[in-house]
Amino acid sequence: MIFEAEKGFWFGSTILFFTILSLYLLPKLEQLIQCRLCIGAIFIGLAYPGYWITMTIANSVFLLVPPAIDWHIGLYIIVEFLVIATLV
């Protein structure tokens, strides 16, 4: 919720996005791809850019200001990929 408040995203949008991603999209990908590291990389690749794209589309539909993106998101993607790579 702190991330949402800082960036001006909708309240609860991250929980909704990650729930949909985890319950519907990732199980289908796990059936196709058997590599755990690959699934982790795909999840990270879908998480941050996918969330930003989803919020941009939703905000454009409702004629709201699109969310800002900064270099922190790229840094988060790299750090999380390295953490998942060490855990797998």
C-alpha positions in Angstrom: 0.0 0.0 0.0 2.9 2.3 0.6 4.1 1.8 -3.0 0.6 2.5 -4.3 0.3 5.7 -2.2 3.7 7.0 -3.3 3.2 6.5 -7.0 -0.5 7.5 -7.1 -1.9 4.0 -8.0 -5.3 2.8 -7.1 -5.8 1.4 -3.6 -5.6 -2.4 -3.7 -4.5 -2.6 -7.3 -1.2 -4.4 -6.6 -3.0 -7.1 -4.6 -5.5 -7.5 -7.4 -2.9 -7.6 -10.1 -0.6 -10.1 -8.3 -3.6 -12.3 -7.4 -4.7 -12.5 -11.0 -1.1 -13.1 -12.2 -0.5 -15.9 -9.6 -3.8 -17.7 -9.8 -4.5 -17.6 -13.6 -1.5 -16.8 -15.7 1.4 -18.5 -13.9 -0.2 -21.9 -13.5 -0.7 -22.0 -17.3 2.9 -21.0 -17.9 4.1 -23.7 -15.4 2.3 -26.3 -17.5 4.3 -25.2 -20.6 7.7 -24.4 -19.0 9.3 -26.8 -16.6 12.3 -24.6 -15.6 11.8 -23.0 -12.2 14.3 -20.3 -12.8 12.6 -19.5 -16.1 9.2 -19.2 -14.3 10.8 -16.9 -11.7 12.3 -14.7 -14.4 9.0 -14.6 -16.3 7.1 -13.7 -13.1 9.5 -10.8 -12.5 9.3 -9.8 -16.1 5.5 -9.7 -16.0 5.2 -8.2 -12.5 6.6 -4.7 -12.7 6.2 -3.9 -16.4 2.9 -5.7 -16.5 1.5 -3.8 -13.5 2.6 -0.5 -15.0 1.0 -1.4 -18.4 -2.2 -2.5 -16.7 -2.5 0.7 -14.7 -1.7 2.8 -17.8 -4.4 1.2 -19.7 -6.9 1.4 -16.9 -6.1 5.1 -16.3 -6.4 5.9 -20.0 -9.9 4.2 -20.0 -11.0 6.3 -17.1 -9.2 9.5 -18.4 -6.9 9.7 -15.4 -3.2 10.7 -15.3 -1.0 7.7 -16.3 1.3 6.5 -13.5 4.9 7.7 -13.4 7.8 5.2 -13.9 11.3 5.8 -12.6 14.6 4.0 -12.5 13.7 2.3 -9.2 11.5 -0.1 -11.0 14.4 -1.3 -13.2 16.5 -1.7 -10.1 13.8 -3.7 -8.3 13.5 -6.0 -11.3 17.3 -6.7 -11.3 17.4 -7.3 -7.5 14.4 -9.6 -7.4 15.7 -11.6 -10.3 19.0 -12.1 -8.5 17.2 -13.1 -5.3 15.1 -15.6 -7.1 18.1 -17.0 -9.0 19.9 -17.6 -5.7 16.8 -19.3 -4.1 16.2 -21.7 -7.0 
